[in-house]
Structure formats: C-alpha cells, structure tokens
Amino acid sequence: MSLSPVPRPVLRRFGNASAAILFLLALVLATAVRAEQADFALTLLHTNDVHAHIADFDAMGQECTADKESQGKCLGGAARLATAIAQARAEGGNTLLVDAGDWFQGTLAYSRFKDEALRAVTSRLGYQAMAPGNHEFDDGPAVLASFLSGVPFPMLACNMDASAEPLLAGKIAPYAVLDVGGRAVGVVGVANEDTASLSSPGENVRFMAAEEPLRAAVAELAAQGVNIIIAVSHAGFERDKVLAAAVAGLDVIVGGHSHLLLANGAPEAVGPSPLRISGPDGETACVVTAGSWGKYLGRLNLRFDAAGRVVEAEGDPRPMDAGMAQDPDMAALVATYEERLAPFRATAVGSLETALPLDRGDCRGAECLIGDMAADAVLAAAARHEARAALVNAGSIRAGLPAGEVTLGAVLTTFPFGNTLVVCDLLGADLMAALEHGVSLAHDPLGSGTGRFPMVAGLRYAFDPAREAGSRILSAQIQGPDGKFSPVDPAATYRVAISDYLSRGGDGYGMLKDRAKNVLLDGRTMDEMVAGYLAAHSPLAVALDGRIERKEKGE
C-alpha cells in the first residue's frame, strides 16, 4: 500500500522546523561543551600565620591537656587541619592549598626543633605553594634554607632578591605555574616589605615595595597564557587592599601577617569573605585571610570563565574547633614531637594568682597584664646592671599565661623567640623617640607592624594615637632610685634594658641601634628572665597600674 504524499508546503514547513530544531540542539550542545571546557571550578584552601602551632591549644594559646580536650576547649592543630583539607579534597573537584607565610616561630615546637617538625607537618598537609613570612627569617637564612630543602612545594616572593645569599639563591622564585586539574594557575608570592627591620634575613637579602614586582610577575604569567592568577601575600591586610586596587590581573589575594579574619558572621571577623576590591582594569580581586594559628582553614569556592575572569566567588573559613575531628596519622606525627617536649613542659617555675591573657588588640595599643609582667621581669633581671627602665615590644609576647602553676613549657610558649637581654645608655631624647616610634601605629592595634608597641617598666607614658607623628607622646616619666617618677629629661642619659632584637633595630627601632652607648650583652633569654621573676615572686599578682595611658583626642 502506497502512502499518499505529504503536501509539499507542509513538508517544507516541517523540514525547516526540523532543521532549525536540529541546528539549535547542536548549538546548545556545542555551547555546553565549550562552557564545560571554559568553565573552571576551583576550591582554594588557605592558611596564614600558623606560627608553628602543630599541636592544638587552649584559649590562652597554651598546651591543650587531656582534660581540656575532653571539655571541648581545644582549638587548631595540624591534625584538625589535615582532616578539613582531606574532606575538601575528597569532594572531587579541583583544589589548591596555599599559605601566606609565618609558619615559623611561636611555639615550643619551633623553639626546640626549628624547621624539623614544620617540614614534616607542612609536607604531609600537602601545601602547593607558600609565601615567606617575616618570621621565616628569625633564625637567619640557614633555617629557612633547611626548610626549603625538605619540602615538596615552592616558596614564592616576587619582591624579594636573595640572589646574593648563597644559602637561599635560587630557592625562592617570584611565581610558579601550577597544573590544577589540567588548567594552568599562576601563584605569585609577596613578602613583607619591612622584613629587614622585623626579622633577621641578613644583609644579602633585599625586600622591595611590592607594586612593580607584582605587576611584572602578572605580566610574565599573562605572556605565558596564564589567565588565572592568585597572590599569596605576607604584606599585611592594609597593603593587600592597596595591591588589589593597584595591580591589574589579580584574581585573588590570600593575605597574612595581620592575623585578621575575613568571614561571614564570625564575631571576630573584620569583614566579609571574600572582600571584593575593584582593580585598575575594572575587574574585581578577592581578598581573603584566615586569622592566625590555624584556628581556621580558609576556603574560597571559585569559578572562572575561559578568559580567566572570576564569575563566582563564595566561601567561608572553617573553624578548627572541637567539632573538627583530628586526623589520626597527623595526630600521631605531632605526638612524636610533643613527647620529646614533655620534659620541658613539666617543670614548674612559679605561680600566678590570676591569668594573664594575651589580647592582640589590647596589648598592641594599650597597657595589658602580660605586657606589664614581661617588662617588670626584664627590669628585675637588668637591676644588676643598674638599669632604670625596660622596654619590651608587644610582638615578642605570643600567648597568655594561666592562673595557678606556671610551667617552663608555658613560659617558652609565651616567649618563644629566645631574645636576650641588652642594657645600654640612651639620651632622654632618644628614649622619647623610641616611645614615639613605638606608638606610631597604635591607632590600629590590629594592623600590620603593631608588634612595635612598647610595654614598659620603670617608665610611665601617656600618648594620643590620633595626633600628628612626632607629637603622639604627651608625657613620659622615669623612676628614680628613690622610687619616685620624674619627667624624662631629653639631655640626661638613662640606663635602659631592651632585647637584642630591638638593639639591632628590630621593629624599626633604628634609634636603639644607632644611638645606644655603653651597650652590654647580658645573654639571658626572655624565658629565663620571666621564669626567674616568677620563681622569686610567686604567687605573683599582677594588676594594671596606669603606667601606659592612652588618651584619645579631646580627652
């Protein structure tokens, strides 16, 4: 049976519709394929300022005992980070784990083992790139070189020149191109521009302002066809915002140094995560930072188009608290180091009637209990050298001390740097200049560089952080042999106790380096001085006594 022919006009109409439908389907499929190829999803995991906290710790920054663990009072630690990182990687997408510097320094683990423990822990966590923090240079180039020789990931800094330093030459590149899920991702490092004054990199390592080196690195990456570019920066939060606005081509800046948290809803956050900054090309750069000590694992979920533009960016740092399980393998590795530290932790050196907490905002912009005690301990140790006053930079204090028995381990955790006692003669004018420099950033106690804030003993001073540079110190008095205070005389000479770090001009105290006379190197370390002070005065009661008076404008 033959079929009647379909009328031609219908066939034409049907045929045209079919072709159109098929064409549209092909176009949709081709577009989907291109979109699938062009779209690139990336989970960026990030940390900063871990400061050698490989073991978990309590709210004071001290050792987490079994009791505290059972009560859910412990935070951080490499074992929690390991679990969170593994969970993110197990989701199956593209992940990139980076750090923005200062894994070194801050706990007994670093004080005793230097880079040994950190090499093992960071390698096992699986970092893919890291920036150098200023504390990476605290023990000079040698310890950093040892660390770099034992880790499988690159350390990056575009604004640092170590070519003249034999131990570091060729070991820190400006940037790296990483293959992440088949896509080239450029990672550029930024070192802290003030590292030479904040730490001990030596005369052969130079640090530059970051803008031009960063532009050059981005341009080189673009010339290689890399259109996804992430910066890991230890420049500090305020500088990171400036760099994001000044340098075109950056997609993300992972920041460190300021110990600040960007998060959505966390009470301690200083802004949202990510913080979006408009660059000079009109594109948006995302700034993220995850607090300090490994209390959070930063996470940013990104999606890029074919041109490398960020089309989606959302995420939040994840707290490393009691709700995060500890990876057993990492916990076992950390335990091997903790067992070796046990003898140091166990020795009691004295006791405190009340806790001496460390609040970064308070101790870097005002008088605080732990700062008073530290300065008192230094002045007591320097009494044999007839020192009348002591000056301690707040950044040298890294944790609080608990009430009750205080162990050597707790003291070493609080004062981990091994800074030694130096006594010198200073003109009153230079002492005033040191105080003026010390309060120069106190208007923003959470900002970069505020570790210079001066804790004092045998001195009293009042300041107004809002006044013009050179006029912030409103008054300063020094204690005499009779215990009475009198105004600092600019023309008089005073015997002052400081640390070897400050005597070298650390934290920008150039006047202590250049103008001190009759310098005596005592050699006792900060932990020795504090332990001795506690032993002599236990049970020690510490109370604020008004030695530092902060007066806001108009008061």
C-alpha positions as CSV (number, residue, x, y, z in Angstrom):
1,M,0.0,0.0,0.0
2,S,1.4,3.3,-1.1
3,L,1.4,6.2,1.2
4,S,-0.1,9.4,0.0
5,P,2.5,12.1,-0.5
6,V,2.5,14.8,2.2
7,P,1.6,18.2,0.7
8,R,4.8,20.0,-0.2
9,P,4.1,23.2,1.7
10,V,3.7,21.1,4.9
11,L,6.8,19.2,4.2
12,R,8.7,22.4,3.6
13,R,7.4,23.9,6.8
14,F,8.2,20.6,8.7
15,G,11.6,20.3,7.1
16,N,12.6,23.9,8.0
17,A,11.4,23.4,11.6
18,S,13.4,20.2,11.9
19,A,16.5,21.8,10.6
20,A,16.0,24.7,13.0
21,I,15.5,22.4,15.9
22,L,18.5,20.3,15.0
23,F,20.6,23.4,14.5
24,L,19.5,24.8,17.9
25,L,20.2,21.5,19.5
26,A,23.7,21.4,18.0
27,L,24.3,24.9,19.1
28,V,23.2,24.2,22.6
29,L,25.4,21.1,22.8
30,A,28.4,22.9,21.3
31,T,27.8,25.8,23.7
32,A,27.5,23.4,26.6
33,V,30.7,21.6,25.5
34,R,32.5,24.9,25.2
35,A,31.1,26.1,28.5
36,E,32.2,22.9,30.1
37,Q,35.7,23.3,28.7
38,A,35.8,27.0,29.5
39,D,34.3,27.0,33.0
40,F,36.8,26.1,35.6
41,A,35.8,25.5,39.2
42,L,38.5,25.8,41.9
43,T,38.3,25.3,45.7
44,L,41.1,27.5,47.2
45,L,42.1,26.3,50.6
46,H,44.3,28.7,52.6
47,T,46.1,29.4,55.9
48,N,48.3,32.1,57.2
49,D,50.3,32.9,60.4
50,V,50.1,29.4,61.8
51,H,53.2,30.2,63.9
52,A,54.3,26.6,64.5
53,H,51.0,25.5,66.2
54,I,51.3,21.9,65.1
55,A,49.6,20.8,68.3
56,D,46.2,22.1,69.4
57,F,46.0,24.7,72.2
58,D,43.5,26.3,74.6
59,A,42.0,29.8,74.5
60,M,45.2,31.2,76.2
61,G,47.4,29.7,73.5
62,Q,48.8,27.2,75.9
63,E,49.1,23.4,75.8
64,C,45.9,21.5,75.4
65,T,45.7,18.9,78.2
66,A,43.5,15.8,78.1
67,D,41.1,17.5,80.5
68,K,40.7,20.5,78.2
69,E,40.3,18.2,75.2
70,S,37.5,16.2,76.9
71,Q,35.7,19.5,77.7
72,G,35.9,20.7,74.0
73,K,38.2,23.6,74.9
74,C,40.9,22.9,72.3
75,L,41.5,24.7,69.0
76,G,43.6,24.3,65.9
77,G,46.4,21.9,65.4
78,A,47.7,20.2,62.3
79,A,45.6,17.1,62.9
80,R,42.4,19.2,62.6
81,L,43.7,21.0,59.5
82,A,44.6,17.6,58.0
83,T,41.0,16.4,58.4
84,A,39.4,19.5,56.9
85,I,41.8,19.5,54.0
86,A,41.2,15.9,53.3
87,Q,37.4,16.4,53.4
88,A,37.7,19.2,50.9
89,R,39.8,17.2,48.6
90,A,37.5,14.2,48.9
91,E,34.7,16.2,47.3
92,G,36.4,15.5,44.0
93,G,36.8,19.0,42.5
94,N,40.0,20.9,41.8
95,T,41.6,22.1,45.0
96,L,44.6,24.3,45.7
97,L,46.2,24.6,49.2
98,V,48.4,27.7,49.8
99,D,49.8,29.5,52.8
100,A,50.5,33.2,53.2
101,G,53.5,33.0,55.5
102,D,54.7,32.8,59.1
103,W,54.6,29.0,59.7
104,F,57.8,29.6,61.7
105,Q,58.1,30.8,65.3
106,G,55.6,31.0,68.1
107,T,55.6,27.7,70.0
108,L,57.9,25.5,71.9
109,A,57.9,23.1,68.9
110,Y,59.7,25.7,66.8
111,S,62.0,26.9,69.6
112,R,63.3,23.3,70.2
113,F,63.1,21.7,66.7
114,K,63.3,24.8,64.4
115,D,62.3,23.7,60.9
116,E,62.4,19.9,61.5
117,A,58.8,19.5,62.7
118,L,57.4,22.1,60.3
119,R,59.0,20.3,57.3
120,A,57.3,17.1,58.2
121,V,53.9,18.6,59.0
122,T,53.6,21.0,56.1
123,S,54.7,18.3,53.6
124,R,52.1,15.9,54.9
125,L,49.3,18.6,54.8
126,G,50.1,18.9,51.1
127,Y,50.7,22.6,50.5
128,Q,51.2,23.5,46.9
129,A,52.7,27.0,47.4
130,M,53.7,29.3,50.3
131,A,54.9,32.8,50.7
132,P,57.7,33.6,53.2
133,G,56.6,35.4,56.3
134,N,58.9,37.8,58.2
135,H,59.3,35.1,60.9
136,E,60.7,32.7,58.4
137,F,63.9,34.7,58.7
138,D,64.1,34.9,62.5
139,D,67.0,32.5,62.6
140,G,68.6,33.9,59.5
141,P,68.8,32.3,56.1
142,A,70.1,28.9,57.3
143,V,67.0,27.6,59.0
144,L,64.8,28.8,56.1
145,A,67.1,27.1,53.6
146,S,66.9,23.9,55.6
147,F,63.1,24.0,55.5
148,L,63.0,24.6,51.8
149,S,65.4,21.7,51.1
150,G,62.9,19.4,52.8
151,V,59.5,20.4,51.4
152,P,58.0,19.5,48.0
153,F,56.3,22.8,47.4
154,P,57.7,26.2,46.2
155,M,58.1,29.3,48.4
156,L,57.4,32.4,46.3
157,A,58.2,36.1,46.7
158,C,58.3,38.5,43.7
159,N,59.5,41.5,45.8
160,M,62.5,39.7,47.3
161,D,66.0,39.3,46.0
162,A,68.1,36.6,47.6
163,S,70.5,36.0,44.7
164,A,73.4,37.4,46.8
165,E,72.7,35.0,49.7
166,P,74.4,31.6,49.0
167,L,72.0,29.7,51.3
168,L,68.9,31.0,49.5
169,A,70.0,31.8,46.0
170,G,67.6,30.1,43.5
171,K,65.3,28.7,46.2
172,I,62.6,31.4,46.3
173,A,61.0,32.2,42.9
174,P,58.7,35.1,42.1
175,Y,55.9,32.9,41.0
176,A,55.0,29.4,40.0
177,V,52.6,27.9,37.3
178,L,50.7,25.0,38.8
179,D,48.8,22.4,36.9
180,V,45.4,22.2,38.7
181,G,43.0,19.8,37.0
182,G,44.6,20.4,33.7
183,R,44.4,24.2,34.0
184,A,47.4,26.5,34.4
185,V,47.1,28.5,37.6
186,G,49.7,31.2,38.4
187,V,50.6,31.7,42.0
188,V,52.7,34.8,42.9
189,G,54.3,35.4,46.2
190,V,54.6,38.7,48.1
191,A,57.0,39.1,51.1
192,N,56.6,41.6,53.8
193,E,58.3,44.8,52.6
194,D,59.6,45.5,56.2
195,T,61.1,42.1,56.8
196,A,64.6,43.5,57.1
197,S,63.5,45.5,60.2
198,L,61.1,42.9,61.5
199,S,63.4,39.9,61.4
200,S,66.9,38.8,60.6
201,P,67.3,38.0,56.9
202,G,70.8,39.2,56.8
203,E,72.5,41.9,54.6
204,N,72.4,39.7,51.5
205,V,68.6,39.6,51.2
206,R,66.7,42.6,49.9
207,F,63.0,43.4,50.0
208,M,61.2,45.9,47.7
209,A,57.9,47.6,47.6
210,A,55.5,45.1,46.0
211,E,53.6,47.0,43.3
212,E,56.1,46.9,40.5
213,P,57.5,43.4,41.1
214,L,53.9,42.2,41.3
215,R,52.9,43.9,38.1
216,A,56.0,42.3,36.4
217,A,55.1,38.9,37.6
218,V,51.5,39.1,36.4
219,A,52.7,40.4,33.0
220,E,55.1,37.4,32.7
221,L,52.3,35.0,33.6
222,A,50.0,36.6,31.1
223,A,52.6,36.4,28.4
224,Q,52.7,32.6,29.0
225,G,49.0,32.4,28.5
226,V,48.2,32.0,32.2
227,N,45.0,33.9,33.0
228,I,44.2,32.7,36.5
229,I,46.5,34.4,39.0
230,I,46.4,34.1,42.7
231,A,48.8,36.0,45.0
232,V,49.9,34.7,48.4
233,S,50.9,37.7,50.4
234,H,52.5,38.4,53.7
235,A,52.3,42.2,53.2
236,G,49.5,42.7,55.7
237,F,45.8,43.4,55.3
238,E,46.0,47.1,54.5
239,R,48.8,46.6,51.9
240,D,46.8,43.7,50.4
241,K,43.9,46.0,49.8
242,V,46.2,48.6,48.2
243,L,47.8,46.0,46.0
244,A,44.4,44.6,44.9
245,A,43.4,48.1,43.8
246,A,46.7,49.0,42.1
247,V,47.7,45.8,40.2
248,A,45.6,44.6,37.3
249,G,45.2,40.9,36.6
250,L,44.9,39.5,40.1
251,D,42.0,37.2,40.8
252,V,42.6,36.5,44.5
253,I,45.0,37.7,47.2
254,V,45.4,35.3,50.1
255,G,46.7,37.5,52.9
256,G,48.7,37.1,56.0
257,H,50.8,39.0,58.7
258,S,47.9,41.0,60.2
259,H,46.3,37.9,62.0
260,L,42.9,39.1,60.9
261,L,39.9,37.1,59.9
262,L,37.6,37.7,56.9
263,A,34.4,35.7,57.4
264,N,30.7,35.9,57.1
265,G,29.1,36.0,60.5
266,A,32.0,35.2,62.8
267,P,32.1,37.7,65.6
268,E,35.9,38.3,65.3
269,A,35.7,38.9,61.6
270,V,36.8,42.4,60.3
271,G,35.0,42.0,57.0
272,P,33.3,39.5,54.7
273,S,34.9,36.7,52.9
274,P,35.8,37.3,50.2
275,L,36.4,41.1,50.4
276,R,36.0,42.3,46.8
277,I,38.3,45.1,45.6
278,S,38.0,46.8,42.2
279,G,41.3,46.8,40.3
280,P,42.6,49.4,37.9
281,D,41.2,47.4,35.0
282,G,37.7,47.4,36.4
283,E,37.9,43.7,37.3
284,T,37.4,42.5,40.9
285,A,40.1,40.9,43.0
286,C,39.0,38.8,46.0
287,V,41.0,39.3,49.2
288,V,40.8,36.5,51.8
289,T,42.6,35.9,55.1
290,A,42.0,33.2,57.8
291,G,43.0,34.7,61.2
292,S,46.0,33.0,62.8
293,W,47.5,29.9,64.5
294,G,45.5,27.6,62.3
295,K,42.2,28.3,64.2
296,Y,40.5,28.4,60.7
297,L,41.0,26.7,57.4
298,G,40.2,29.3,54.8
299,R,38.0,28.2,51.8
300,L,37.0,30.1,48.7
301,N,35.0,28.4,46.0
302,L,35.7,30.0,42.6
303,R,34.5,29.6,39.1
304,F,36.4,31.1,36.2
305,D,35.4,31.6,32.5
306,A,37.6,30.9,29.6
307,A,39.3,34.2,29.8
308,G,40.2,33.6,33.5
309,R,37.6,36.0,34.9
310,V,36.1,35.2,38.2
311,V,32.4,34.6,37.6
312,E,31.6,33.2,41.0
313,A,33.4,33.5,44.4
314,E,31.9,32.4,47.7
315,G,33.1,30.7,50.8
316,D,33.9,31.0,54.4
317,P,36.8,29.9,56.7
318,R,36.0,26.8,58.6
319,P,36.7,26.8,62.3
320,M,39.2,24.2,63.6
321,D,37.5,23.7,66.9
322,A,36.3,20.7,68.9
323,G,33.7,20.0,66.2
324,M,36.5,19.1,63.7
325,A,37.9,15.5,64.2
326,Q,41.7,15.0,64.3
327,D,43.3,13.0,61.6
328,P,44.9,10.1,63.4
329,D,48.0,9.9,61.2
330,M,48.8,13.6,61.6
331,A,48.0,13.4,65.3
332,A,50.5,10.5,65.7
333,L,53.2,12.6,63.9
334,V,52.6,15.6,66.1
335,A,52.6,13.3,69.2
336,T,56.2,12.3,68.4
337,Y,57.3,15.9,68.8
338,E,55.1,16.5,71.8
339,E,56.6,13.6,73.6
340,R,60.1,15.0,73.1
341,L,58.9,18.3,74.5
342,A,57.3,16.8,77.6
343,P,60.3,17.3,79.9
344,F,60.4,21.0,79.1
345,R,56.7,21.4,79.7
346,A,56.7,19.6,83.0
347,T,59.0,21.8,85.1
348,A,57.1,24.3,87.3
349,V,58.7,27.7,87.6
350,G,56.2,29.5,89.7
351,S,52.5,30.5,90.0
352,L,50.1,33.3,89.2
353,E,47.2,34.5,91.3
354,T,45.3,35.5,88.2
355,A,45.5,34.6,84.5
356,L,47.5,37.0,82.2
357,P,45.6,36.8,78.9
358,L,47.0,38.0,75.6
359,D,44.6,40.1,73.6
360,R,46.2,41.3,70.4
361,G,44.0,44.4,70.3
362,D,44.8,45.4,73.9
363,C,48.5,44.5,74.1
364,R,49.4,46.3,70.9
365,G,47.7,49.6,71.7
366,A,47.5,49.9,75.5
367,E,48.7,48.6,78.8
368,C,48.0,44.9,79.4
369,L,48.7,42.5,82.2
370,I,51.1,40.2,80.4
371,G,53.0,43.2,79.0
372,D,53.4,44.7,82.4
373,M,54.7,41.4,83.8
374,A,57.1,40.9,80.9
375,A,58.6,44.4,81.3
376,D,58.9,44.0,85.1
377,A,60.7,40.7,84.6
378,V,63.2,42.4,82.2
379,L,63.8,45.3,84.5
380,A,64.4,43.0,87.5
381,A,66.9,41.0,85.5
382,A,68.7,44.1,84.5
383,A,68.9,45.5,88.0
384,R,72.4,44.1,88.4
385,H,73.4,46.4,85.5
386,E,71.8,49.5,87.1
387,A,69.1,49.8,84.5
388,R,66.4,52.2,85.4
389,A,63.8,51.3,82.8
390,A,62.9,48.5,80.5
391,L,61.2,48.5,77.1
392,V,59.6,45.3,75.6
393,N,58.0,45.2,72.2
394,A,54.5,43.7,72.4
395,G,55.1,41.5,69.4
396,S,57.6,39.4,71.4
397,I,54.7,38.1,73.6
398,R,53.0,35.2,71.8
399,A,50.5,33.8,74.3
400,G,48.9,34.4,77.6
401,L,49.8,32.6,80.9
402,P,47.2,30.7,83.0
403,A,46.4,31.3,86.6
404,G,47.9,28.8,89.1
405,E,51.0,26.8,88.4
406,V,53.1,28.0,85.5
407,T,55.5,25.6,83.8
408,L,58.6,26.2,81.8
409,G,56.7,25.0,78.8
410,A,54.1,27.7,79.3
411,V,56.7,30.4,79.6
412,L,58.5,29.1,76.5
413,T,55.2,29.1,74.6
414,T,54.6,32.7,75.6
415,F,58.1,33.9,75.0
416,P,59.4,31.6,72.2
417,F,61.9,33.9,70.4
418,G,65.0,33.4,72.6
419,N,65.6,37.1,72.6
420,T,68.4,38.1,75.0
421,L,68.9,40.9,77.5
422,V,70.8,44.0,76.4
423,V,71.5,47.0,78.6
424,C,72.5,50.4,77.1
425,D,72.7,54.1,77.8
426,L,70.3,56.3,76.0
427,L,69.8,60.0,75.9
428,G,66.4,61.1,77.1
429,A,65.6,62.5,73.7
430,D,66.4,59.1,72.1
431,L,64.2,57.3,74.7
432,M,61.4,59.7,73.9
433,A,62.0,58.9,70.2
434,A,61.7,55.2,70.9
435,L,58.4,55.7,72.7
436,E,57.1,57.9,69.8
437,H,58.1,55.2,67.3
438,G,56.5,52.5,69.4
439,V,53.1,54.1,69.5
440,S,53.2,55.2,65.8
441,L,50.7,52.6,64.7
442,A,48.6,52.3,67.9
443,H,45.6,53.9,66.2
444,D,45.0,50.5,64.7
445,P,46.1,47.8,67.2
446,L,45.1,45.0,64.9
447,G,47.0,46.4,61.9
448,S,50.4,45.4,60.5
449,G,53.5,46.4,62.3
450,T,51.9,47.0,65.7
451,G,54.2,44.5,67.4
452,R,56.4,47.5,68.0
453,F,54.1,48.8,70.7
454,P,56.2,49.4,73.8
455,M,55.5,47.7,77.1
456,V,57.5,49.4,79.8
457,A,58.7,49.1,83.4
458,G,60.3,51.9,85.4
459,L,58.6,54.2,82.9
460,R,55.2,55.9,82.6
461,Y,54.0,57.5,79.5
462,A,50.8,58.9,78.0
463,F,50.0,59.1,74.3
464,D,47.4,60.1,71.9
465,P,47.3,57.9,68.8
466,A,45.4,60.4,66.8
467,R,48.0,63.2,67.0
468,E,50.5,64.0,64.3
469,A,53.7,62.0,64.0
470,G,56.3,63.3,66.4
471,S,53.7,64.6,68.9
472,R,51.9,61.4,70.0
473,I,53.8,61.1,73.3
474,L,52.1,63.6,75.6
475,S,54.3,62.9,78.6
476,A,56.9,60.4,79.9
477,Q,58.3,59.9,83.3
478,I,61.1,57.6,84.6
479,Q,61.6,56.1,88.0
480,G,64.5,57.2,90.1
481,P,66.5,55.2,92.7
482,D,64.1,56.5,95.4
483,G,61.1,55.0,93.6
484,K,59.7,58.4,92.6
485,F,58.9,59.3,89.0
486,S,60.1,62.5,87.3
487,P,59.8,63.7,83.7
488,V,62.3,62.3,81.2
489,D,65.0,64.9,80.6
490,P,65.9,64.9,76.9
491,A,69.5,65.9,77.7
492,A,70.0,63.3,80.5
493,T,71.4,59.8,80.0
494,Y,69.5,56.8,81.2
495,R,70.4,53.1,81.6
496,V,67.8,51.1,79.8
497,A,67.1,47.4,79.3
498,I,66.0,46.1,75.9
499,S,66.3,42.9,73.9
500,D,69.0,42.1,71.4
501,Y,66.3,42.2,68.7
502,L,65.5,45.8,69.5
503,S,69.2,46.7,69.8
504,R,69.6,45.6,66.2
505,G,66.9,48.0,65.1
506,G,64.1,45.4,65.0
507,D,60.6,46.6,64.6
508,G,62.0,49.8,63.1
509,Y,63.7,50.9,66.4
510,G,66.6,52.4,64.5
511,M,67.4,54.9,67.3
512,L,68.2,51.9,69.6
513,K,70.6,50.5,67.1
514,D,72.3,53.8,66.1
515,R,72.3,55.9,69.2
516,A,72.8,53.5,72.2
517,K,76.0,53.8,74.1
518,N,77.9,51.5,76.5
519,V,76.0,48.5,75.2
520,L,76.2,45.4,77.4
521,L,75.1,42.0,76.2
522,D,73.9,40.1,79.2
523,G,72.8,37.0,77.3
524,R,69.9,35.8,79.4
525,T,66.9,34.9,77.3
526,M,63.4,36.3,77.8
527,D,62.1,32.9,79.1
528,E,64.9,32.7,81.6
529,M,64.2,36.2,82.9
530,V,60.4,35.5,83.2
531,A,61.0,32.1,84.8
532,G,63.4,33.7,87.3
533,Y,60.9,36.5,88.1
534,L,58.1,34.1,88.7
535,A,60.3,31.9,90.9
536,A,61.2,35.0,93.0
537,H,57.7,36.4,93.3
538,S,55.3,33.5,93.4
539,P,52.4,33.5,93.9
540,L,52.6,36.6,91.6
541,A,49.7,39.1,91.5
542,V,49.7,41.4,88.5
543,A,47.3,44.4,88.2
544,L,47.2,47.3,85.8
545,D,48.8,50.4,87.4
546,G,48.4,53.1,84.7
547,R,52.0,53.0,83.5
548,I,50.6,53.4,79.9
549,E,47.8,55.9,79.5
550,R,46.0,56.1,76.2
551,K,44.3,59.4,75.7
552,E,42.1,59.8,72.6
553,K,41.8,63.2,71.0
554,G,39.8,65.7,73.0
555,E,40.3,63.9,76.4
